[in-house]
Amino acid sequence: MDAQDFLELAGSAMGDRAKDRDTLKERSMRRTVDAFNALYGTNLTETQGWGFMVLLKLVRGSQGNFRIDDFTDAVAYTALLSECELEAFNRKAEAQRADNQPD
């Protein structure tokens, strides 16, 4: 397998998870961090949640025998983290444009 294969496998896994959960796409982190924050009184962000999952998969991948899903999941979670960061950037940019509009 090469890097492109991991990307394709990660994309396929994300699609399979969405179908298994009757959703259009894998987007469970917002609800997860909201529940975590309510339970523990923390302020974890959605991006931090995806980052946590990337690290979890990297740590798991460094222990014991090689399991391909540790690395394909890390790729998928990194893509989801990237999407979150881009959305946050776009929201900030939109808010700045709105603030700079003349009254």
C-alpha positions in Angstrom: 0.0 0.0 0.0 1.1 3.5 -0.6 -0.1 6.9 0.7 -2.8 7.2 -2.0 -4.2 3.8 -0.9 -4.5 4.9 2.7 -6.3 8.1 1.6 -8.8 6.0 -0.5 -9.2 3.4 2.3 -9.9 6.2 4.8 -12.5 7.8 2.6 -14.2 4.5 2.0 -14.2 3.8 5.8 -15.8 7.2 6.4 -18.5 6.4 3.9 -19.2 3.0 5.4 -19.5 4.5 8.9 -22.0 7.1 7.7 -24.1 4.4 6.0 -23.9 2.2 9.1 -25.3 5.1 11.1 -27.9 6.2 8.6 -26.3 9.6 8.1 -25.0 11.4 5.1 -21.4 11.6 6.4 -19.4 10.9 9.6 -19.9 14.0 11.8 -20.4 12.8 15.3 -17.7 14.8 17.1 -19.8 18.0 17.7 -22.4 16.0 19.7 -19.7 14.0 21.4 -17.8 17.1 22.7 -21.0 18.8 23.7 -21.9 15.7 25.8 -18.3 15.5 27.2 -18.3 19.2 28.1 -21.7 18.9 29.8 -20.6 15.9 31.8 -17.2 17.1 32.9 -17.6 20.9 32.9 -14.9 21.3 30.2 -14.7 23.4 27.1 -13.3 20.9 24.5 -13.8 22.1 20.9 -14.9 19.9 18.0 -11.4 20.4 16.5 -9.8 19.3 19.7 -12.0 16.2 19.8 -10.8 15.2 16.3 -7.2 15.9 17.4 -7.7 13.6 20.4 -8.9 10.8 18.1 -5.9 11.3 15.8 -3.6 11.0 18.7 -5.5 7.9 20.1 -5.0 6.2 16.8 -1.3 7.1 16.5 -0.7 5.8 20.0 -2.6 2.6 19.3 -0.6 2.2 16.1 2.6 2.4 18.0 1.7 -0.4 20.3 1.6 -4.1 19.5 1.1 -5.6 16.1 0.4 -3.5 13.0 -3.3 -2.9 12.4 -4.2 -1.0 9.3 -7.4 0.5 10.8 -5.3 2.4 13.3 -3.7 4.3 10.5 -6.6 4.6 8.1 -8.7 6.0 11.0 -5.9 8.5 11.8 -6.0 9.6 8.2 -9.8 10.0 8.3 -9.8 11.8 11.6 -7.0 14.1 10.3 -9.2 15.0 7.4 -12.2 15.7 9.7 -10.0 17.8 11.9 -8.9 19.8 8.8 -12.5 20.3 7.8 -13.3 21.6 11.2 -10.4 24.0 11.2 -11.4 25.3 7.7 -15.0 25.8 8.8 -13.8 27.7 11.9 -11.6 29.9 9.8 -14.4 30.6 7.4 -16.8 31.5 10.2 -14.2 34.0 11.6 -13.6 35.5 8.2 -17.3 35.9 7.7 -17.7 37.5 11.1 -14.9 39.9 10.3 -16.5 40.9 7.0 -19.8 41.5 8.8 -18.0 43.7 11.4 -16.4 45.7 8.6 -19.7 46.4 6.8 -20.8 50.1 6.9 -24.0 50.7 8.9 
